[in-house]
Amino acid sequence: MTIHLFNTLSGRIEPLVPMDGATLRMYACGPTVYDYGHIGNFRTFLHVDVLRRALELSGTPVRHVMNITDVDDKIIRNATAAGLHIADYTRRFEEAFFEDLEALSVERPTVVPRATEHIPEMVHLVERLAEEKLAYQTEDGSWYFRIAGFPEYGRLSKKDFAGINSGARVDVDEYDKDSARDFALWKAPKPGEHRWDSAIGAGRPGWHLECSAMAIKYLGDSFDLHAGGEDLMFPHHENEIAQSECATHQTFARHWFHVRFLLVEGRKMSKSEGNFYTLRDLLLKGYKASAIRSLLISVPYGQQLNFTFEGLAAETAALERLRTFQRRLLEASFETGAPGASMLTDQELLEQTARARQAFDAALANDLNTAEAKAAIFDLVRAANIALDQRAVGLRVLSPENRDALLAVLARFDRVFAVLSTDDVAVTDAALDWAECAGRLDEVPAELLAQRALSDIQIEALIEERKTARHNRNFARGDAIRDELLHKGVVIEDSKEGVRWRRR
């Protein structure tokens, strides 16, 4: 399976293969750790994770570098307001970010460099640009990149910058205007602002410089793929290309991967709209991290997702159907037949399972179409449940071969989607611990607080006690245990195949 992916730079869907024929080298813009991550941020990180998992499933090793931006305008402003050193301010948000990634089952990148630990590399990059006459210093000691010296500027964002106002400068890290201006590489320090002494003067790096320096250090002057949200295309990624290619005289990244924005209930997410949510906000409302992950990747990366709570509830129910099906396969008894007898195999289901796997792989290979990949699996589950129901009443015979093939497809699905083999309970406990420290337990639903006190071992013990009570015809005690579990957010189901339980 070769992944074919839309390349923002070329405007075409192209095969994504390592330029060295071995390991695909990928750089993804990481978080700016000035606050807790919101679900729009995590949609990008999740789709990058899906891409990496799909590549590895196809047999392509990935060297994944993701930076931590721990110095920029927002960080300096917020740290100053809080009366903290920038390292003390950013570290707690960095730790929270990785806790959230773990909750969402995002694989940790191969290398995670911090901007503040790579100042020498950034200074060296400015020096290289100065030698090319493409970096210049202003009277206050700041250094700027001369955009007019890079005629290809704008080829990524497809903006027409033919009328560049040579010498016009912008010194803020982020800007929305369509006009191209010389951007800051190195900023002279303001009074009381954190600074580094260097060969190019005292100051601190500009945001765009940080990513170029770290990408080049860990992936080389030219690498396979650069990823990020669509909001970074201009000016951030455009500026990365300009400064990197002028310094190295090589193509910076061959392939560019951009994830679309999300809407929340049909509107742009913002605090003023009252529809701004961090991952922790949703966990404290009682939603599961696996369902949040599943919803955020349910729409392909190149399409806009409208995040709704109705959709999140539907995703939660859909995941429960998948898990119930997986438990059914694992817990049901598949007879192998009497010695010497030939076991009947449902060949039709085996063939449908094989087709579902092929459709799943084909959808991922076709521009990472997560919606079609997921649909292939749910279509198979519906067909297999019908076959299992017919088997249960003696109308159909399924073999261990059927079961193993179905479980293998589920495992393949979960290798990329990562929503079945997760510990949502531990995530909930961690979120509640955080809420307690933050003084937010009053926002948590009562049933979620009750669930916190019940471990898997305690649940299993109560179920065993209920079995014993029912065996001894003490139905009143059995019903009381069932009600106690339900009150604590645990649903038990009696079936011909035994007792199953799940958390709501």
Secondary structure, DSSP 8 states (H G I E B T S, - for coil): ---EEEETTTTEEEE---TTSS-EEEEE---B-SS--BHHHHHHHHHHHHHHHHHHHTT--EEEEE-BB--SHHHHHHHHHHT--HHHHHHHHHHHHHHHHHHTT----SB--BGGG-HHHHHHHHHHHHHTT-EEE-TTS-EEE-GGG-TTTTTTTT---TT--TT-EE-SS----SS--EEEEEE---TT---B--TT-SBEE-HHHHHHHHHHHHH-SSEEEEEEEGGGIIIIIHHHHHHHHHHHSS-SEEEEEEE--EEETTEE--TTTT---BHHHHHHTT--HHHHHHHHTTS-TTS-EEE-HHHHHHHHHHHHHHHHHHHHHHHS-----STT------HHHHHHHHHHHHHHHHHHHBT--HHHHHHHHHHHHHHHHHHHHHHHTTS----HHHHHHHHHHHHHHHHHH--SS--HHHHHHHHHHHHHHTT-GGGS-HHHHHHHT--HHHHHHHHHHHHHHHHTT-HHHHHHHHHHHHHTTEEEEEETTEEEEEE-
